[in-house]
Every structure is written in C-alpha cells, then in structure tokens.
Amino acid sequence: MSEALERFIDQGVGRKPADIVLKGGRFFDLVTGELVASDIAISGDRIVGTCGAYEGREEIDVSGRIVVPGFIDTHLHIESSLVTPHEF
C-alpha cells in the first residue's frame, strides 16, 4: 500500500488528524439526495471522510452552511463489486 493511500485511510477513519476539517456543516449526498450533517475531512486535495466528527490540523467552522464540493462524480461500478452504494 502506498504511503499516500495509507495516510488517506488513517485520516478518513479518524486515526490521525486530517489536514483540514470542515466542522458543523451539512453536505449534499449525491447518492441518496439527502443533506447529511457531518464533519468533512480533507487530506491534501482529497475528501477522505464524511462519517462523523474529525480532528484536523486546520479546522474551519461551517456551521449553518451547506457544503457542495463541486458535485463530485459519484459513479461507481457496482457490477464489479456486487454491492449497493450504501454497502460500498
């Protein structure tokens, strides 16, 4: 596993502080169509976590705001993994 991938995973699951964390906002989930209340963990130029509370080297308060990170292409190849987006 590459060092970068290992860092993304560690920061995404909260084992290590992310580079930047957007705290207290909601984001638009393009898979479910729902607004989700969660911190957003960022490592370098990648979103690595959206499932709860994260610690970050830099934390930005986005309370009361909706974060829409560029309407990221959320497509994935379910036929390759044989799971639904919620299981993925």
Contacts in CASP RR format, 6 or more apart in sequence:
PFRMAT RR
TARGET T0000
AUTHOR 0000-0000-0000
METHOD contacts of the structure
MODEL  1
MSEALERFIDQGVGRKPADIVLKGGRFFDLVTGELVASDIAISGDRIVGT
CGAYEGREEIDVSGRIVVPGFIDTHLHIESSLVTPHEF
7 16 0 8 1.000
7 43 0 8 1.000
8 43 0 8 1.000
8 46 0 8 1.000
8 48 0 8 1.000
9 48 0 8 1.000
10 16 0 8 1.000
11 17 0 8 1.000
11 18 0 8 1.000
11 19 0 8 1.000
11 41 0 8 1.000
11 43 0 8 1.000
11 48 0 8 1.000
11 49 0 8 1.000
11 54 0 8 1.000
12 18 0 8 1.000
12 41 0 8 1.000
12 43 0 8 1.000
12 48 0 8 1.000
12 49 0 8 1.000
12 54 0 8 1.000
14 41 0 8 1.000
14 54 0 8 1.000
14 55 0 8 1.000
17 54 0 8 1.000
17 55 0 8 1.000
17 56 0 8 1.000
17 57 0 8 1.000
18 41 0 8 1.000
18 42 0 8 1.000
18 43 0 8 1.000
18 48 0 8 1.000
18 49 0 8 1.000
18 54 0 8 1.000
18 55 0 8 1.000
18 56 0 8 1.000
18 57 0 8 1.000
19 42 0 8 1.000
19 43 0 8 1.000
19 44 0 8 1.000
19 56 0 8 1.000
19 57 0 8 1.000
19 58 0 8 1.000
20 41 0 8 1.000
20 42 0 8 1.000
20 44 0 8 1.000
20 56 0 8 1.000
20 57 0 8 1.000
20 58 0 8 1.000
20 59 0 8 1.000
20 60 0 8 1.000
21 39 0 8 1.000
21 40 0 8 1.000
21 41 0 8 1.000
21 42 0 8 1.000
21 54 0 8 1.000
21 55 0 8 1.000
21 56 0 8 1.000
21 58 0 8 1.000
21 59 0 8 1.000
21 60 0 8 1.000
22 39 0 8 1.000
22 40 0 8 1.000
22 42 0 8 1.000
22 60 0 8 1.000
22 62 0 8 1.000
22 67 0 8 1.000
23 39 0 8 1.000
23 59 0 8 1.000
23 60 0 8 1.000
23 61 0 8 1.000
23 62 0 8 1.000
23 63 0 8 1.000
24 37 0 8 1.000
24 38 0 8 1.000
24 39 0 8 1.000
24 61 0 8 1.000
24 62 0 8 1.000
24 63 0 8 1.000
24 64 0 8 1.000
25 37 0 8 1.000
25 38 0 8 1.000
25 39 0 8 1.000
25 40 0 8 1.000
25 62 0 8 1.000
25 63 0 8 1.000
25 64 0 8 1.000
25 65 0 8 1.000
25 66 0 8 1.000
25 67 0 8 1.000
26 35 0 8 1.000
26 36 0 8 1.000
26 37 0 8 1.000
26 38 0 8 1.000
26 64 0 8 1.000
26 65 0 8 1.000
26 66 0 8 1.000
26 67 0 8 1.000
27 35 0 8 1.000
27 36 0 8 1.000
27 38 0 8 1.000
27 40 0 8 1.000
27 50 0 8 1.000
27 66 0 8 1.000
27 67 0 8 1.000
27 68 0 8 1.000
27 69 0 8 1.000
28 34 0 8 1.000
28 35 0 8 1.000
28 36 0 8 1.000
28 66 0 8 1.000
28 67 0 8 1.000
28 68 0 8 1.000
29 35 0 8 1.000
29 36 0 8 1.000
30 71 0 8 1.000
30 72 0 8 1.000
30 74 0 8 1.000
31 74 0 8 1.000
31 85 0 8 1.000
31 86 0 8 1.000
35 66 0 8 1.000
36 50 0 8 1.000
38 50 0 8 1.000
38 51 0 8 1.000
38 52 0 8 1.000
39 50 0 8 1.000
39 52 0 8 1.000
39 53 0 8 1.000
39 54 0 8 1.000
40 47 0 8 1.000
40 49 0 8 1.000
40 50 0 8 1.000
40 54 0 8 1.000
40 67 0 8 1.000
40 69 0 8 1.000
41 47 0 8 1.000
41 48 0 8 1.000
41 49 0 8 1.000
41 50 0 8 1.000
41 54 0 8 1.000
41 56 0 8 1.000
42 48 0 8 1.000
47 69 0 8 1.000
47 72 0 8 1.000
74 85 0 8 1.000
76 85 0 8 1.000
76 88 0 8 1.000
78 84 0 8 1.000
78 85 0 8 1.000
78 88 0 8 1.000
81 88 0 8 1.000
END
